[in-house]
Amino acid sequence: LNKNTINFVDTDKINLMKKSAILINTSRGPIVNEPDLINAIKSKRIRSAGLDVFSNEPLNLDNPLISLPNTVLMPHLSSATLDTRSKMSELAANNLLLVLQGKPPITIVNPEVANSTS
């Protein structure tokens, strides 16, 4: 999520979709402009939405998405399968072991910072 992706999926992008489209967002909530999405679903501009992330988390109970019958809402759990969580734990442990050995972690995000502390 960055300044270029906030509200990236808005009315203009939604209008490019087929009416049978199902918008799925499992990345970052603010990428989708929720009021635009709600309007698109209510007006049947798109078929439905499946969301695992929201602009505000936890999702407010008065959020209109909750009352839309053609939405599937998950509480940020799309990666919560047993296999995925096990692999995430294993990766974290392997990264920790590498760092303790003075080596870079497998999934380093900002190597410039790691290299500057040497």
C-alpha positions in Angstrom: 0.0 0.0 0.0 1.4 3.4 -1.0 0.1 6.8 -2.1 -0.3 5.5 -5.7 -2.4 2.5 -4.7 -4.8 4.1 -2.2 -8.3 4.0 -3.8 -6.7 2.5 -6.9 -9.9 0.5 -7.5 -12.5 3.2 -7.8 -15.6 3.9 -9.9 -13.5 4.3 -13.1 -11.8 1.0 -12.7 -15.0 -0.7 -11.6 -16.7 0.6 -14.7 -14.2 -1.3 -16.9 -15.3 -4.6 -15.4 -18.1 -6.8 -16.8 -21.4 -6.7 -14.9 -20.7 -10.4 -14.0 -17.4 -9.4 -12.3 -16.6 -10.4 -8.7 -14.1 -8.1 -7.1 -11.8 -9.9 -4.7 -9.4 -8.1 -2.4 -7.0 -10.0 -0.2 -4.1 -7.5 -0.5 -4.7 -4.2 1.4 -8.1 -2.7 2.2 -7.5 0.9 1.2 -6.6 -0.2 -2.4 -10.4 -0.4 -3.0 -12.5 2.7 -2.6 -15.2 1.2 -0.4 -18.0 3.8 -1.1 -17.4 3.3 -4.9 -17.5 -0.5 -4.4 -20.7 -0.3 -2.4 -22.4 1.8 -5.0 -21.3 -0.5 -7.7 -22.7 -3.5 -6.0 -26.0 -1.8 -5.0 -26.5 -0.6 -8.6 -25.6 -4.0 -10.0 -22.6 -2.5 -11.9 -20.7 -5.6 -10.8 -22.0 -8.9 -9.5 -20.4 -9.1 -6.0 -17.3 -8.8 -3.9 -15.2 -11.0 -1.7 -13.1 -9.1 0.8 -10.6 -10.2 3.3 -9.3 -6.7 4.0 -11.0 -3.4 4.6 -10.3 0.3 4.6 -10.7 0.2 8.4 -10.0 -2.9 10.4 -11.6 -4.3 12.3 -14.7 -3.7 10.1 -17.2 -1.4 11.7 -20.5 -3.1 12.4 -22.3 -0.2 10.6 -20.3 -0.7 7.4 -22.8 -1.1 4.5 -20.8 -4.0 3.1 -22.1 -6.1 5.9 -25.7 -5.8 4.8 -25.1 -6.5 1.1 -26.3 -10.1 0.3 -23.8 -10.5 -2.5 -20.6 -10.0 -0.6 -18.4 -12.4 1.2 -16.5 -10.8 4.1 -13.6 -12.5 5.9 -11.8 -11.2 9.0 -8.3 -11.0 7.4 -8.0 -14.8 7.4 -7.3 -15.6 3.7 -4.0 -17.1 4.6 -5.1 -19.0 7.6 -4.9 -22.6 6.3 -3.0 -25.0 8.4 -0.5 -25.6 5.6 0.1 -21.9 5.0 0.4 -21.0 8.7 2.9 -23.9 9.2 5.0 -22.8 6.3 4.9 -19.2 7.6 6.2 -20.4 11.0 8.9 -22.5 9.4 10.0 -19.5 7.2 10.1 -17.2 10.3 12.2 -19.8 12.2 14.6 -20.2 9.3 15.0 -16.5 8.9 15.8 -16.2 12.6 18.4 -19.0 12.5 20.1 -17.3 9.5 20.3 -13.9 11.2 21.7 -15.6 14.4 24.4 -17.1 12.1 25.2 -13.6 10.7 23.6 -14.3 7.4 20.8 -12.4 5.6 17.3 -13.8 6.1 15.6 -15.5 3.1 12.8 -12.9 2.8 14.7 -9.7 3.6 12.6 -6.7 2.6 15.1 -3.9 3.1 18.6 -5.1 2.5 20.0 -1.6 2.5 19.1 -1.3 6.2 20.6 -4.7 7.1 23.8 -3.8 5.3 24.1 -0.4 6.9 24.3 -1.9 10.4 27.3 -4.1 9.6 
